[in-house]
Amino acid sequence: MSSPTILPIPNYIDIISTALEYKKFQVEIVLELTAEGATVPFIARYRKERTGNLDENNIRDIIELHTKEENLHKAKQTAINGIEELGKMTPELMANIIAAKTLKEVEEIYKPYKSKKKTKAMIAIEKGFQVVADAIKKNTVEIPENLLAEYPREEIIEGAIEIIGAEVSANATLRHTLIVELHKMGDVSSSKKSDKMLEKLNAKDTEQIPKFALYFEFSSRINRIKPYQILALNRGENLGILNIKIEKDEDIFETIKDTYRGILWIHMSFITELESGFKIGYDALFGSVENELRGELSELGEDDSIKTFQVNLQALLMTKPEYGKTILAIDPGYRAGCKMCIIDTLGNPILFDKIFLHEEEKARSQLSSIFKKYTIDSVIIGNGTGCDETSLIVSELFTGDIFIVNESGASVYSASPIAQEEFPDLDSLDRGTVSIGRRYIDPLSELVKVPVGSIGVGMYQHDIAEKKLSEKLGYVVEDVVNEVGINVNNASIYVLQHISGIDKREAKKIYNHRPYKSRLALQKVLSEKAYELAIGFLRVPESKELLDNTDIHPDQYPLARYILEHQVTQDNFVDHARNMIQIYPDTNRDTLSFILNSYSQIGIEKRINSTHTKAKKKIAMESIKEWDIFDGMVRNVVAFGAFVDIGLKSDGLVHVSQMANRFVSNPSEIVSVGDKIKVKITAIDLKTGKIQLSMKDI
């Protein structure tokens, strides 16, 4: 028995640098640092001199592609091992596996050999019909006498045709050509399922049917379809409302046939047997490629949706905190009442109560009592059911600021293990009320405890694999937490565990040993590696060392002191470069800019925008008309526009085409979540409650 084939390890640095258009040294140093355990935020901030100034996204792209290429190599090796163990490996099959460019392609080649059930082609090969298939591929039929003596001619021909079909469907060249042709001129289409099929839907899904009317007779070139259309098609298909397919095109069929003709070195028309084998193989190949392309399109739609969500989430997490205020938080509701909680200046709940909107006089009396007994700085109301009625009653009794906050995900948090750990003696309703209030006091600290997919600033997020969504949005949380910098003496465990190099165990250790008088004191608590990766992102404002309240890493303190003492600037950098490099070998102009900027930011809060809306009387749909102009706040940004709160029950849509007097490809170029903008009404649908808005010419 021959020894197993071992594939050589690919040159990942070459592959990644070519694909991402980065220099080889950049890829090499990122992979080297991550292998040593360095985190993305740490590399981006404190090793930028070595990476050529790559940011967090650049670094993650390198890491993700490296993982993808490693998995592809492992899959190829697994397929080769499996097929060789069965004794089924052929030179053509080996070539196809090695040439495969995607996991899906390797899986399709290997799939027949993993199955316990033999394919028709495998059975034909075992019977010795390969020699006949090889003859047919030369456009002739030659059957050895020994086969004719054992099997009927018709069975031999049919088996040989199946072998050819299997070879066509597994051929890497044909697959790549088909993929290229479909990307270039293929169409994806959708149609409504038959009435008989739609009648089988449950009541909830049946209500969704009208939403997909645009896609009942829809067709688009694969290379022109928009990401949100892909997700809409997928949802319609998953609900059982739409049929989706990639169209079979005769011209593409002929192109693949011509490619196969070239592989076989045949210059004349195919004989009937070769034509039949090719068609069988093409149909199988098309079905496999269709699945792969549908997967690619879905990934394109998901990635675009996630990117939009990431931008929105970042804006939301960067909402400025309102520390040092006593607030009354209210979670509005009808049936269960409006849950209330007073939260003190330290963010601790000190009183719980409840009012019922249908008992107005009693509700007013309870609220009046609270406002007389406690000095309330602001009232914070969740934007759920009963919000308008609640804010109306409060506004009659309270002269201070009343803010409406987005309560998306509060109920999910309230029932989570985190909430139970944080407030073991409270019920879920009270936990949710505290969460709503704290979203105003410190949005970042509160929202990190909510599953990111439940925060409510995305599009189609519930159609995306939870693991993928959580991972990608987790990057945003990680980046924001590390960008803002965390006061180690007042941060919660849940924020601390998003710090570079800190896991939940380390976060608890930090929390349990507070307060700290310097960064140096954290060395006694953290492991050497955790200290190195985390300390630059942790602030100790109480420290006598001013640099402990900056982004500057303790390793850079000697350099920072030199820069400050000698008043080094970009203009005189060259004069001091040699001395600075002796202090900190990686020093360059970027290092200088980083240190000067970090020192200038001492005590400055980086979160400066507010996404909270001041409560105001809701506008009735009947009272508005086209071309009315309103002040609004952006609630959500999606691929096709932005949803804006102008005081109506539902947010209005500013379509991307109505954002500026020029072409806008990405709404995020124009607006962000929390932006305050002026809009005018361009269309009103009283039946559906939908409002179309424009930002043009105001």
KATA-V870930 format. One line per field, one symbol per residue. ss: DSSP state (H for helix, E for strand, L for the rest). phi: phi as a letter, one per 20 degrees, with the letter a starting at -180 (. if undefined). A space follows every 10 residues. Layout:
ss=???
phi=???
//
This chain:
ss=LLLLLLLLLL LHHHHHHHHH LLLHHHHHHH HHHHHLLLLH HHHHHHLHHH HLLLLHHHHH HHHHHHHHHH HHHHHHHHHH HHHHHHLLLL HHHHHHHHHL LLHHHHHHHH HHHHLLLLLH HHHHHHLLLH HHHHHHLLLL LLLLHHHHHH LLHHHHHHHH HHHHHHHHHH LHHHHHHHHH HHHHHLEEEE EELLHHHHLL LLHHHHLLHH HHHHHLEEEE ELLLLLHHHH HHHHHHHHLL LEEEEELLLH HHHHHHHHHH HHHHLLLLLL LHHHHHHHHH HHHHHHHHHH HHHHHHHHHH HHHHHHHHHH HHHHHHHLEL LLLLLLEEEE ELLLLLLEEE EEELLLLLEE EEEEELLLLH HHHHHHHHHH HHHLLLLEEE EELLLLHHHH HHHHHHHLLL EEEEELLLLH HHHHLLHHHH HHLLLLLHHH HHHHHHHHHH HLHHHHHLLL LHHHLLLLLL HHHLLHHHHH HHHHHHHHHH HHHHLEELLL LLHHHHLLLL LLLHHHHHHH HHLLLLLLLH HHHHLLLHHH HHHHHHHEEL LLLLLHHHHL LLLHHHHHHH HHHHHLLLLL LLHHHHHHHH HHHLLLLLHH HHHHHHHHHH LLLLLLLLEL LLEELLLLLL HHHLLLLLEE EEEEEEEELL EEEEELLLLL LEEEEHHHLL LLLLLLHHHL LLLLLEEEEE EEEEELLLLE EEEELLLL
phi=.ffffdffff effffffffe mdfgffffff fffffeofeg gfffedcffe emmfegfgff ffffffffff ffffffffff gffffemdfc gffffffffg dcggfffffe gfeeffefef ffffffeneg fffffffemb dcdgfffffd cfgfffffff ffffgffffe ffffffffff fffeceddcc bfffgffffe ffgffffegg fdgfdfccbb fgecfegffg fffffffffn dddcbefedf ffgfffffff gffelddcff fgfffffffg fffffffffg ffffffffff ffffffffff fffffffeff fcfmdecdec dfaefenefc bedffenefc bcbbcdfedg fffffffgff ffedeeebdd cfeegnffff ffffffdcee fddddfegnf ffffdegfff ffcfedefff fffffffffe fbgffeffee ggfdfnccbm ffedggffff ffffffggff gfffndffec ffgffgfefg nddfffffff ffdfeddafg ffffdefgff fffdffeddc gfffegffdc fffgfeggff ffgffelfcf fdggfdgfff fffcgegbff ffgfffffff egmeffeced dedffbffee gfedbgmfdc eccfebdcfd qcecedoefd fedefgfdeb ebfcecgffd ccgnfecdcc edbcdffene cdccdfld
//
